[in-house]
Each structure stands twice: as C-alpha cells, then as structure tokens.
Amino acid sequence: MKMKNNKNIKYAGIACVLLSIAGCKTPSIVEKNENKAVPETYSNNVLDTLNTGKVKWRSYFTDENLENLIDIALKNNQELNITLQEIEIAKSEVKARKGEYLPFVGFTAGADLTKSGRYTSTGSGEATTEIMPGKETPDPLPNYRFALTSSWEIDIWNKLHNAKKAALNRYLDSIEGKNFVVTNLIAEIADSYYELLALDNQLEIIKQNIDIQTNALKIVKIQKEAARVNELAVRRFEAQILSTQSLQFDIQQQITETENKINFLLGRFPQKITRNSNTFSTLTPADVHVGIPSQLLENRPDIKKAEMELIAAKLDIKSAKARFYPSLGISAGIGYEAFNTKYLLTSPESLLYSIAGDLVAPLINRNAIKASYLTASAKQIQAVYNYERTLVNAYVEVANQLSKIENTKQSYDLKSKQVDALNESVQISNNLFSSARADYMEVLLTQKDALESKFELIETKKQQMNAFVNVYRALGGGWN
C-alpha cells in the first residue's frame, strides 16, 4: 500500500512538471524590424557636410523682437509646460519600476484578545494547560506582537528588468517629445511673426493705393466737369476706392488675429506685438545647409521619440512573454509575540521568524496573459510603422522646403520686376488719361493689377520666410 502511494505521488509530480512545461509555451507572433535606410542625398543631389539643424535658434533668427517673443514662449507656453510635467510623470514611472525590482520590506504591529468556548477543542486545551509553570492560561487570552516582513520576486526571466528598461525609454521618449514641442513652438512663432510683418506691409500698400485712387477720382471729377468723361467713370472710380477701403479692414482683422495667435503661443492674453515691419521687404533668408538625410536620425526629435517608443515596445513584448514562465518569490519575517507586554522582548521565548520560497506558474485560463502578449506584439508592429512613417515624413519635409526655397527665390525676382513694370504703368496711364489719350478703364485695370502684384510680391516674400523657418524645423533645429 505504501509503494502504491509513492507511485501516485511520483506520477502527480511528473504531471505537475508536464503541466508547468505546457504552461510555459507562448503563442506565435509576427516579428517585424524597422527599416532605417534613407537616401544618400536630397533631391538636389548635393553632399553637404554642414547642417543648419545644429545651429542654435538665437544664431538662426537675428531679429531681436522675434528673439524676445521666443524667450517668453519658452517660459510661459502652456503646452510646453504640460510636456515638462509629462517628463516628471515618466521619471516617476522609472522610479516605480526600479522599486518593483527590489525587495519590499514592511513593519507590522498589533494586539488582540481571544475568548475560546470551554467546550471547544481550543478552550478545553487551554483550560488544562499552564501558560507558565504554576500559572493557568488566562481567559480571555491577550496577545501582542510586532514584526518586520519582507517579500521579493526574484527576476529570473528579466520580466521586471525589461519593464524598468521600457519605462526608462519612455522617459527618454518624453524628453524627445518636449524637444519636438520646442522645435514646433519656435517655428510657429517665427512663421506667425513674419506673417504679421507681411500683413503690416500689405496694409501700408492699401493705404498708399487709397491715396492714389483718391487722386485719380479727383482727376475724373475734373474731367467730368469738362465733359470729357461721364458719370459712369466717376462711379467706377468711387467703387474701386470703396473696395480697397473694405480690403483695408479685412487686413486689419487678420493682423488682430495673428497678434492674438502669437500671444496665445506666448501663454498670455492679447496685447500689442512689438515689431519692425519696415525691413520686411529687404529680408533675405540666410544660406541653408541641409547636410545628409541620415543626420535626421540624430537631429529630429520626433524620429528619436519614435525610436524610443519602438525600443520600449520591444521590451514590453519581452516582459509580457516572461509572464508565461514560473515566478520565484521569497518571503521572510522576524518579530516578537507574547501574551504579556513584559515578556514581549524576551528571547528566544517570544522570538518568531519565518522564511519561505514559492514557485508559481500559470497553468489554466491563461487568456489574460495571452491577450497581454498579443497586444504588446501588435503595439510593437505599430511602433515600427510609426517609426518608418516619421522617417519618411522628415525626409519629405526637408525636400519640400528645399524646393520651396529655390522656387520662391525665382518667383520673388520675377514678381519684383512685374511690380516695377506695373508701377510705371500706373503713372503712364494716369498721364495718358489726364491728356485724354487713354480710357478710364485702362487706368482702373492698371491700378488693380498694380495692387494685386504688390500683394503677391509680399505674399511671395512671406512664403520665402516661411520656407526659411520650416526648413530649420524640418532639419530638427531649435531644441538644442
């Protein structure tokens, strides 16, 4: 009979081992690695050893008023300050993961009073037992205790270690996220600032044009009195002035909205934006050096952020996989316990201690662990695609801005010549009209074309400065 029991125990042990091995089996997942390859050059096929993205923003933007605005924004912008708190949250998460990696130690103390029934097994035993020589067991029986307890999960499969590393990479991810916010914030302020200068110049042109049109209207009225034109000409010139005056208020509204946008980025309520608009037309973007595309991997905060997210996602898979394996835990405790406080610190009579180890493996109903593992796998694949998309987008942004810099430069030169030609045409048409050698419609159309060309010239200059700002952002400049 004894041999039979030993056999049963043996078979039960073998069954437990087999079940444990089966419990360690993990579901198959799709593994995907990121593609970090980028073209050797941009579309201009020029190998440039310099990189404007590494230039400090104070050196890149030389307008003192713009520098002051950026300084204020870097201190007060709410979105940036929210991002800084996200860094603190991620830092706390790293501390939490480090804490899980170490033993937990606690202190416990307590007291209780127990009254057992006389006719219970406990009560009858206490009634016939002396708690000390010559002294009966008290009824009810008090009990006092205090102890130190400790528990520690031995990280045999690196589950906690990988979780800590994942948290650390998410902390680095949050720092890159902050850098990305800084880069975009500086670019958005600079872009809005140049837009404001452009609107100021457009407003000034409108005011000048209103003066020109008003003088033309006076000439038309004089010619009507001389019967050289009719009332229709007068009305057409008046309508043109009213249209231009209406446009003036549209521009003023855009100026207000742009000023308020800048103030919002600066984290403050609306107020006047200090600026010098007189030099806008003479602004010349500095030479830009784009380096080589592979430098984007170290310059662009969003690429580095995506890389940190990807590393963390890969570590999450390892941590999730480790949950399929047995976990080893150790617990221990030491303290004192006595029925009377005067005996509480008596050794070894009141001393108690314990130490234990346990090995726990998931066997049945592992759906939650499987789901967590498959979710981590899917998120890792998402992180791969996000990294590759971010890398392609960075290259495209730089290529677009390079093209824009070149094309707006050519366009500005041509439009500048167009404006000069139309300015001369306005003067010629006015002279011809005064001497009755041109129709009033020719004057109106020439003035209209001249106004539109001046607006387009300013718009092209704004686009030039926009490209100057955005190529810096695209190269990852501003956060360093």
C-alpha positions in Angstrom: 0.0 0.0 0.0 2.9 2.3 0.9 4.6 1.6 -2.5 1.3 2.4 -4.3 1.1 5.8 -2.5 4.7 6.5 -3.5 3.8 5.8 -7.1 0.8 8.1 -7.0 3.0 10.9 -5.6 5.6 10.3 -8.3 3.0 10.4 -11.1 1.4 13.5 -9.6 4.9 15.2 -9.6 5.5 14.2 -13.2 2.1 15.6 -14.2 2.8 18.9 -12.4 6.1 19.2 -14.3 4.5 18.5 -17.6 1.7 21.0 -16.9 4.3 23.6 -16.0 6.2 23.0 -19.2 3.0 23.3 -21.2 2.2 26.4 -19.3 5.4 28.0 -20.4 4.6 27.6 -24.1 4.0 31.1 -25.7 1.7 31.9 -28.7 3.4 32.6 -32.0 3.7 36.3 -33.1 4.7 38.2 -36.2 8.1 39.8 -35.8 8.8 43.0 -37.8 12.0 45.0 -37.8 12.2 48.7 -38.7 13.8 50.0 -41.9 16.2 52.8 -41.1 17.6 53.2 -44.7 17.3 56.7 -46.2 18.5 58.1 -49.5 22.2 59.3 -49.5 21.2 62.8 -50.6 18.2 65.0 -51.0 16.7 65.8 -54.4 19.4 68.4 -55.1 22.0 65.5 -55.2 24.5 67.7 -53.2 26.6 66.2 -50.4 26.8 68.9 -47.7 28.9 68.4 -44.6 27.3 71.3 -42.8 23.9 71.1 -41.2 21.7 74.1 -40.3 19.7 72.0 -38.0 22.5 72.0 -35.5 22.6 75.8 -35.4 21.3 77.4 -32.2 18.0 79.3 -32.7 19.4 82.5 -31.4 22.0 82.4 -34.2 19.5 81.4 -36.9 16.9 84.1 -36.1 18.6 87.5 -35.8 15.5 89.7 -35.3 15.7 91.0 -31.7 11.9 91.4 -31.4 11.4 87.8 -32.6 14.1 86.5 -30.1 12.3 88.2 -27.3 9.0 86.6 -28.2 10.6 83.1 -28.4 12.2 83.7 -25.0 8.8 84.5 -23.4 7.1 81.5 -25.1 9.8 79.0 -23.8 9.0 80.2 -20.3 5.2 80.6 -20.4 3.7 78.4 -23.2 1.2 76.1 -21.5 1.6 73.2 -23.9 5.3 73.2 -23.3 4.8 73.2 -19.6 2.3 70.4 -19.8 5.0 68.4 -21.7 7.5 69.1 -18.9 5.1 67.6 -16.5 4.9 64.5 -18.7 8.6 64.1 -18.3 8.1 64.2 -14.5 5.4 61.6 -14.8 7.7 59.3 -16.9 10.5 59.9 -14.4 8.2 58.7 -11.5 7.3 55.7 -13.6 11.0 54.7 -13.8 11.3 55.0 -10.0 8.3 52.8 -9.6 9.7 50.1 -11.9 13.1 50.3 -10.1 11.2 49.8 -6.8 9.5 46.6 -8.1 12.9 45.2 -8.9 14.0 45.5 -5.2 12.7 43.6 -2.1 9.6 45.0 -0.3 10.1 45.5 3.5 7.3 46.3 5.9 6.5 46.7 9.6 3.5 45.3 11.3 2.3 45.6 14.9 -0.9 44.5 16.6 -2.8 43.2 19.7 -5.8 41.0 20.1 -7.9 39.4 22.8 -9.3 35.9 22.3 -12.1 34.2 24.3 -12.5 30.5 23.4 -15.5 28.4 24.4 -14.9 26.0 27.3 -16.3 23.1 25.4 -14.4 23.7 22.2 -11.2 21.9 21.3 -9.2 25.2 21.8 -10.9 26.1 25.0 -10.6 22.7 26.6 -6.9 22.6 25.7 -6.2 26.0 27.2 -8.2 25.1 30.4 -5.9 22.2 31.1 -2.6 23.9 30.1 -0.4 26.1 32.2 0.8 29.1 30.3 3.8 29.3 32.7 4.8 26.9 35.5 2.2 27.2 38.2 0.0 29.7 36.2 -3.1 28.8 34.3 -3.8 30.1 30.8 -5.7 33.5 31.2 -9.3 33.6 29.9 -9.7 35.7 27.8 -6.2 35.4 26.4 -4.4 38.6 25.2 -1.8 38.7 22.5 0.8 41.3 21.5 3.1 41.3 18.5 5.3 43.3 16.2 7.5 42.1 13.3 9.4 43.1 10.1 8.2 41.4 7.0 9.9 41.2 3.6 8.9 39.8 0.1 11.0 39.7 -3.0 10.2 38.4 -6.5 13.4 37.1 -8.0 13.6 38.3 -11.6 14.8 35.0 -13.1 13.2 35.8 -16.5 14.2 39.6 -16.6 10.5 40.5 -16.6 11.0 43.3 -14.1 14.3 44.3 -15.6 12.8 44.7 -19.1 9.8 46.6 -17.6 12.3 49.0 -15.9 14.2 49.5 -19.2 10.9 50.1 -21.1 10.0 52.8 -18.5 13.4 54.4 -18.9 13.0 54.5 -22.7 9.5 56.1 -22.3 11.2 58.7 -20.0 13.7 59.4 -22.9 10.7 59.4 -25.2 9.0 62.1 -23.1 12.2 64.2 -23.3 12.3 64.0 -27.1 8.6 64.8 -27.1 9.4 68.0 -25.2 12.2 68.8 -27.7 9.7 68.3 -30.6 7.3 70.7 -28.9 10.1 73.3 -28.6 11.1 72.9 -32.2 7.5 73.4 -33.4 6.8 76.2 -31.0 9.8 78.2 -32.2 8.9 77.6 -35.8 5.2 78.5 -35.3 6.1 81.8 -33.5 8.7 82.8 -36.2 6.2 81.9 -39.0 3.4 83.9 -37.4 5.8 86.8 -36.8 6.8 87.0 -40.4 3.1 86.7 -41.4 2.4 89.7 -39.2 5.2 91.8 -40.9 3.7 90.8 -44.3 0.2 91.9 -43.2 1.6 95.3 -42.0 3.2 95.8 -45.4 0.1 94.9 -47.2 -1.9 97.3 -45.0 0.6 100.1 -45.8 0.3 99.4 -49.6 -3.5 99.6 -49.3 -3.3 103.0 -47.6 -0.9 104.2 -50.4 -3.2 102.8 -53.0 -6.2 104.5 -51.5 -4.3 107.8 -51.8 -3.5 107.1 -55.4 -7.1 106.2 -56.2 -8.4 109.2 -54.4 -6.2 111.5 -56.5 -7.4 109.6 -59.6 -11.0 110.2 -58.6 -10.4 114.0 -58.3 -9.0 114.0 -61.8 -12.0 112.1 -63.1 -14.4 114.5 -61.5 -12.5 117.5 -63.0 -12.7 115.7 -66.4 -16.5 115.1 -65.9 -16.9 118.9 -65.3 -15.1 119.4 -68.6 -17.4 116.9 -70.2 -14.5 114.6 -71.2 -16.0 111.7 -69.2 -19.4 110.8 -68.0 -20.9 109.9 -64.6 -20.1 106.2 -65.1 -16.4 106.9 -64.9 -16.9 108.7 -61.6 -18.9 105.9 -60.1 -16.4 103.2 -61.2 -13.5 105.1 -59.5 -15.6 105.6 -56.3 -16.4 101.9 -56.3 -12.8 101.0 -56.6 -11.9 103.2 -53.6 -14.7 101.6 -51.5 -13.4 98.1 -52.5 -9.9 99.0 -51.4 -11.1 100.5 -48.1 -13.1 97.3 -47.4 -9.9 95.3 -48.1 -8.1 97.5 -45.5 -10.4 96.3 -42.7 -10.0 92.7 -43.8 -6.2 93.1 -43.4 -6.7 94.8 -40.0 -8.7 91.9 -38.8 -6.0 89.4 -40.0 -3.4 91.5 -38.1 -5.5 91.3 -34.9 -5.9 87.5 -35.2 -2.3 87.0 -36.0 -1.2 89.1 -33.0 -3.6 87.1 -30.8 -2.2 83.9 -32.1 1.3 84.9 -31.2 0.1 86.0 -27.7 -1.6 82.6 -27.3 1.7 80.8 -28.1 3.4 83.1 -25.6 0.9 81.9 -23.0 -0.6 85.4 -22.3 -3.7 87.5 -23.0 -3.9 89.7 -26.2 -1.6 92.7 -26.3 0.4 94.6 -28.8 3.3 92.7 -30.5 6.5 94.7 -30.8 7.9 94.5 -34.3 9.7 96.4 -37.0 7.8 96.0 -40.3 9.8 98.5 -42.3 12.6 96.0 -43.1 10.3 93.2 -44.3 10.8 93.8 -48.0 14.6 93.7 -47.6 14.7 90.5 -45.5 17.0 87.9 -47.2 17.0 84.3 -45.9 20.4 83.1 -44.8 22.0 80.2 -46.7 20.7 76.8 -45.6 22.9 73.7 -45.3 20.9 70.5 -45.1 23.6 68.0 -44.5 22.8 64.4 -45.4 19.5 62.6 -44.8 21.0 60.2 -42.3 21.6 63.1 -39.9 17.9 63.4 -39.5 18.0 60.3 -37.3 20.0 62.2 -34.7 18.7 65.7 -35.2 14.9 65.3 -35.4 13.3 64.9 -32.0 10.2 63.2 -33.5 12.4 60.5 -35.1 14.3 59.9 -31.8 10.9 59.9 -30.0 9.6 57.2 -32.3 12.8 55.2 -31.8 12.4 55.3 -28.0 8.8 54.2 -28.4 9.9 51.3 -30.6 12.6 50.2 -28.1 10.1 50.4 -25.3 7.5 48.4 -27.3 10.1 45.6 -27.9 10.9 45.4 -24.2 7.1 45.2 -23.4 7.0 42.1 -25.5 9.8 40.5 -23.5 8.1 41.4 -20.2 4.7 40.0 -21.5 6.4 36.8 -22.6 8.1 36.3 -19.2 4.6 36.2 -17.6 4.1 32.7 -19.2 7.1 31.4 -17.1 7.1 30.5 -13.4 7.8 33.3 -11.0 10.0 32.7 -8.0 9.2 34.6 -4.8 10.9 34.7 -1.4 9.1 35.9 1.8 10.6 36.3 5.3 9.6 37.8 8.6 11.1 38.2 12.1 9.5 39.7 15.2 8.2 39.1 18.8 4.9 37.8 20.1 3.7 37.3 23.7 0.6 37.3 25.9 2.0 39.9 28.2 3.9 43.1 27.2 6.6 42.4 29.8 7.5 39.2 28.0 7.3 40.8 24.5 11.1 41.3 24.1 12.1 38.1 25.8 14.4 36.0 23.7 14.2 33.3 22.5 10.9 32.5 24.1 8.9 35.4 22.4 11.0 35.5 19.2 9.4 34.3 16.0 10.7 34.2 12.4 9.9 32.6 9.1 11.3 32.2 5.6 9.6 30.7 2.6 10.0 30.4 -1.2 7.4 29.7 -3.8 7.4 29.0 -7.5 4.1 29.9 -9.3 3.4 29.1 -12.9 0.2 29.8 -14.9 -1.5 26.6 -16.0 -5.2 27.1 -16.7 -7.1 30.1 -18.1 -4.1 32.0 -19.4 -6.2 34.1 -21.7 -5.4 37.3 -20.0 -1.6 36.6 -20.3 -2.0 35.6 -24.0 -4.1 38.8 -24.7 -1.4 41.0 -23.0 1.3 39.3 -25.0 -0.5 39.6 -28.3 -1.4 43.2 -27.5 2.3 44.0 -26.9 3.2 42.4 -30.2 0.6 44.4 -32.1 1.8 47.7 -30.4 5.4 46.8 -31.4 4.4 46.4 -35.0 2.5 49.8 -34.8 5.7 51.3 -33.4 7.7 50.0 -36.3 5.3 51.5 -38.9 5.2 54.8 -36.9 9.0 55.0 -36.9 9.2 54.4 -40.6 6.4 56.9 -41.3 8.1 59.5 -39.2 11.4 59.0 -41.0 9.8 59.2 -44.5 7.8 62.3 -43.4 11.0 64.0 -42.2 12.8 63.4 -45.5 9.8 64.7 -47.5 9.5 67.8 -45.3 13.1 68.7 -45.9 12.9 68.0 -49.6 9.7 70.2 -49.9 11.3 73.1 -48.1 14.5 72.9 -50.2 12.4 73.1 -53.3 10.3 75.9 -51.9 13.4 78.0 -51.0 14.6 77.8 -54.6 11.3 78.3 -56.3 10.2 81.3 -54.1 13.5 83.0 -54.7 13.0 82.7 -58.5 9.4 83.8 -58.2 10.2 86.8 -56.0 12.8 88.1 -58.5 10.2 87.9 -61.3 7.4 89.4 -59.3 9.6 92.2 -58.2 10.2 93.1 -61.9 6.4 92.8 -62.5 5.7 95.3 -59.7 8.2 97.8 -61.1 6.7 97.5 -64.6 3.1 98.0 -63.2 4.2 100.9 -61.1 5.4 102.6 -64.2 2.2 101.6 -66.0 0.1 103.3 -63.3 2.0 106.6 -63.8 1.8 106.3 -67.6 -2.0 105.5 -67.5 -2.7 108.5 -65.3 -0.7 110.8 -67.6 -2.4 109.5 -70.7 -5.8 109.7 -69.0 -5.1 113.3 -68.0 -4.3 114.2 -71.6 -7.4 112.3 -72.8 -5.3 109.7 -74.6 -6.4 106.8 -72.5 -9.7 105.4 -71.4 -10.6 105.5 -67.7 -11.0 101.7 -67.7 -7.3 101.4 -68.6 -6.5 103.4 -65.5 -8.7 101.3 -63.3 -7.3 98.0 -64.6 -3.7 99.2 -64.3 -4.3 100.3 -60.7 -6.0 97.0 -59.9 -3.2 94.9 -61.5 -0.5 97.0 -59.6 -2.3 96.5 -56.2 -2.6 92.7 -56.8 1.1 92.4 -57.9 2.3 94.2 -54.8 0.2 91.9 -52.7 1.6 88.9 -54.5 5.1 90.2 -54.0 4.6 90.5 -50.3 3.0 87.0 -50.2 6.0 85.6 -52.0 8.3 87.2 -49.6 6.3 85.7 -46.7 6.5 82.3 -48.4 10.3 82.7 -48.6 10.5 83.4 -44.9 8.1 80.5 -44.3 10.4 78.2 -46.1 13.4 79.7 -44.2 11.6 78.8 -40.9 10.3 75.4 -41.9 13.5 74.0 -43.3 15.1 74.8 -40.0 12.2 72.9 -38.2 12.4 70.1 -40.7 16.1 69.6 -40.1 15.4 69.4 -36.3 16.7 72.8 -35.4 15.5 74.8 -32.4 15.5 72.4 -29.4 19.3 72.3 -28.9 
